[in-house]
Amino acid sequence: MSYDLSVYAPAPLSFEGLLALVRSAAGLDVDGSPSSDAQSLTVVRGARRAYCFTIDGPFRVEPEDVPEEVTASVIGAKALYQVLVEGSEEPSIPHAVKFARKLAKATGGALLDEQTDEVWPKGNRVARPREAARPTELVTVNFYTLTAELPEDLPRNYLALARKYLPEALPTRFGTYEPHQGKLDRDGDQAFTDMWLENPNSILFFKCEYPIARGSMNGPQRNRSVGRTSLHLDNAALADPGWLDGLRRFFVAFALESKSFFASVEVLRNYEWGSRSYEQRPGAEDEIWPIHIGEWKGFVPYPQSWTWFGPEQIKIVSPYLTGRREQHGDHLLHVLAEKPIDRDQLAGLLPDPTRPWIPQELATPYGP
């Protein structure tokens, strides 16, 4: 038997850094003279240099393999250390736990106790800004699905993918009107799904943790051909590469699970982030939606940072796409800018910035 501790980190320490961290703990040292490519270290304790615990790693870990409870505490975990107390050395367990916490702190990661499933540290992954209000850009994320193809488990899929890739997108409160009636931590996942199913002709609104202000999900109404799910968030968060990667993974995964035939991520300028949410400033940009009263009307006339196309849309827009393409089955992720930027900057990336990204006849006639 062993006592197992896992430390997930955005990036590993250098070999020298790991040795120094061990030796910075009173009474601990590394046994022998391990080489810099060693994947396992034996840690000894005291003058008698008795076995204390073993450190295995770092190992590369994919975001899909990081436990949800860890994702809720650390952004962009890509490395895994395992701290193991082997055999019956129970007196060594407190030393191993204390070191594993030091390792988590040194790497900006999180510790998972495999015996208790407890995670350390706990708390919000993204700190809420302290300023009362500050200028920012707003990022909007939209998914469009034919109403006839909406999965019945859409809300449950949304919650599962948010927990896996983007915990800040989880609803804190939700409802079809203000004040929101539901609370996820009180009412549970099924209440979120039930409210969506029981109000097919309404929009289910929800508030989220910073940096996501709010989201919405059209009910499974049959009197309109296209449904939309959306999120609104502070662009300042995308400066963190780990959070940006989490958003991209969530964008692709939910586009697939929601059977979206089109999805987009774009940046809107001239907004202000307050203590809880955002507000428009003078000259704030508005979205142009490709749907009007639940009907598809055509693409927006300006380029967007990330776009998702179903098979029919690919046939239409493929000749006009100039950015990076990423195929996902019969769907396509098109990335014009790896980090979302505003529409004028995007136009500058086109072969001819003076011309629209698609012919005018393919664009919606409805402006903001």
N, C-alpha and C positions, 0 to 999 in steps of 0.2 A: 504494500500500500504506500501511497505517497500523498502529500498535501500539495495541491497544485494551485499556482497563482499565475495568471496571464496578464501581461502588460501590453496594451495596444498603443502604438505611438505613430504620429504623422511621419517621423523619420527616425532612424536608429542613431544611437551615439557612435562615435568612432570607437575602435577597439581600445585605444588609449584612454578615451573618455570613460568607457565602461570600467576598466581597471581602476581608474582614479576614483570612480564613484564607490566601488566596493571598498577600497582602502580608506575612503573618507569616513566610513562607519567604524566606530570604536571597536577594536578587537577583531575585525574581519580582514581577511587577506585571500588571495587566490592561490590555490595549491599548484606547485610546480612552476614551470616557465612556458605557458601556452603560447603558441604562435598567433600571429595577427589574424589568421584565417580560421581559427578555432571556432566551432559552432557550439561548444559546450565548455563551461568553466565550473570547476569545483571550488566552492567557497568554504574556507576553514575559519575556525574561531578560537581565540585565546592563545595563551603561550603554548599549550599542548597541541595546537593546530588540529583540533578535532573537526571532523566533517560537520558542516552546518547546513548547506543547501547547494543546489546545482542551478546554474543559469544556462538555459539553452536558447540559441538564437543569436542575432535577430533573423527571423524568417519573414519573407515577403508575404503579405496577406492582401487578398482582393477585398474591395469594399463589400461585395456580396457575402463574404464569409465572416464579416465582423458582426458579433451579436448585437441585436437591437438595443439592448440596455447599455452597451458600450458606445454605440453610435449617438445615443442621447447625451453623452458626456464629452466626446472628443470629436473634432472635425478632421476628416481625411486620414483616418488610420491606415497606414500602409506597412507597418512593421510590427512583428509580434515577438516578445520575449516570454519565455516560460521559466518561472522560478519554482523549483520543486524541492520539497523536503522528502527525501527518499527513505523508505524503511520505517522504522519505529522511532525516529529521532524527534519525538514530540516537543522536547525543550527548545528545539531549533525553530519551531514554527513562528513564534513572535519575532525572531530576528529576520526570518524570511519575509514576513509581512511588512516589517518596518523598511527593509531594503526595497521591496517591490514598490512601496509608496514613494520612496526616494527616486526610484527609476522612473515611475510615472510622472513625477513632478519635473525631473530633469529633462524628459523628452516631450513634455507638454501632452502626455497621453493619459490613459486611464487604466486602473487596476481592476481586474475581475477576479474575485475569489471563486474558484470553480466549485467549492464545497457549498457555499452559501448563496451564490449568484449575486452577491453584493458588489456594487461598483463604487470605486473611489477615484477621484472626487465626484460629487454630484453637483449639479447646477446647470445654468444655461450655458450653451456652447458659445453664444454670441452675446457680448455685453451690450446692454441697452445704452445708447448715448446719454451722457449726463446733461448735455445742453438742453435748455428749455425748448429751443427750436433752432434748426440749422438748414441751410439750403442743401438740396440733394437732387438726385434724379430718381425717378420711379421706374421700376422694372415691372412689366406686365407679362404674365405667362398665360396663354390661352390654348385650350384644347377643344376641337370641334368634332362632334360625332353625329352621324345620322341617328335620329331619334329611334328609328326602327331597329337599329343595331346596338342601342345602349345596353350594356350588360346589366343584369338585375343585381349583381353584386358590385356595382361600380363604387358605392361609398366604402364598402369593406376593402376593396382593392386599393382605393385611395389611402386609407388609413394604414394598411400593411406596407405600402411602398413608402409612405412618409416616414414611418418608423424605421425603415431599412436605410433610406438614403437622405431624408431631409426632415428630421424631427420637428423643426420649427414650423413646418406646414401642418402639423396636427392641430385640429380645432381645439381651442380652449372653451369657447362657447359657440353654440350654433342654434339657428332658428330661421323661420320664414318671415319674421318681423322683429322689430326692436321693442323692448329688450329681448335678446335671444333667450329662448326657453331652456335649451339644453346645455349641459356641461359634460364634457367627455369623461373627465376623471370621476364624476359622480354617477352618471347614467350609463356609461359603457358604450362600446362600439355599436351594439345592436340598436341602441336608441338613435344613433346617427343615421343608420341605414333605414330604420323604420320611419323616421321623419321624412326622409327623401321619398320613400315609397308611398307614404300616406298623403303626400302633397304633390301629386304629379304635375299640376299646372302652376306650381310656384317655384321660386328659386330658393334653394337652401343656402343661406349665408352663414359664414363662420369667421370668427376672429382667431388669430394665431399668435405665436410668440415672435418677438423681434428676432430677425429683421423682416418677417412677413407680417403685414398689417392685417390683411383679410383675404378671404377667398369666397368663391360661390360655385354652386353646382346646380344647373337647371334640372328640374324634376323630369321624370320619364314621360313628359306630356306627348300626346299623339297628334295634337292639332298644329304642331310646328315640325318642320322636317329636320331641323338641326338643333342639337343641344350644345351647351358650352359649359366648360369648367375653367375657372380662372383663379389666379393668385396675383397679389400686388405686394411688392417688396422694395426695401431700401437698396439702391444700387451700391451703397458703401460696403455692404457685406461681400460683394463679389470681388473685392480686393484680396480676400483670403482664397488662395488656390484650392484648398480643401473644400470650402463651402461652395465654390464655383463648380468643382467636380461633382459634388453631391447634387447640385441643382441640375447639372447636365444628365446625370444618371437617372434622377427622378423624372426629368422631362421625357427621356426615351422610354423608360419603363412604363410610365402612366400613359403615354401616347399609344403604346402597344396594348396595354390592358384595357384602355377605354375604347379601343378600336377607332381612334381618331383618324379621320381622313386628312385633316390639316391641323397644325398646331404652330404656335409662334412664341418667340421671346423678343421683346423690344424695349428700348429705353426711351422714356419721356422726360423732357427737360423742364426746368423751372418749377420744382416742387419744394416743399419744406417739410422736414420731419420734426414733429413735436414730441411731447412726452409719451404719447401712446400710438400715434398714427401719423398720417401725412395730410397735407393740405396743398391746394394749388396756390402758386404765386402769380403775380401779373405776367402774362404771356405764357402761361403753362400750356404745354402741348396736350392735345386730346388724342385718344386712340381713334383710328378708323377701323371698324370691324368689317370682316368679310361677309357678315350676315346682317340681315335687316328683317325685323319681326319674325325671327326664326327661320328665315329662308336664305340660302347661299346666294350671294350677289356678285362674287368675284374677289380676286385678291386685292390687298391694299396696294395703292399706287406707288409706295416707296419701299425700298428693301428693308428687311428685318434681320436681326443678328442671327437667330436660329429659326429655321422653319422645318416643318415635318410634312411630308406629302404621302398620301396613299397612292395606290397604283394608277388610278385615273388622273390624279393631279400630276404625277410624275410625267406622264405622256405630254401634258400640256406645257409644263414649265421647264422641262429638262433642257431644251435648246437655249434657255436664257440664264441658266445657273452658272455662276463663275467661281463660287467658293468651294470649300471642301465638301465632299460627298461621303456619306457613311451609310451603307446599305444595311437594313434590318429586315430580313425576309423580303417581302414585296413592298416595303415602305422605305422611305429615304429621309435621313437627317441631313439637312443642308446647313452648313456653318459658314457664314460670310465673315464673322469675327469671332474668334475663340472666346473673348470676353465681350459681352454685349456692349455696344456703343450706340450713339444716337444716329438718327436717320441721315443727317448731313455727312457725318463721318463715313457711314456705310456707302453713301452715294459716291464718295471719293475713291472707294475700292472698286467701283465698276469700271469696265473698259472705257465707257464714255459717260462721265459724271453728269453731262447735260441731258441725258436721255433716261427715261424711266427704266426700271429693271425688267418690266414686261410690256408688251404692247398695250395701249390704252383700252382696247376692246376686251381685254382679260381682267381689267380692274373694276372694282365696285364703283358704281356711280354715286354712292352715298359718302359724303364727307363727314367731318366731325360735327 
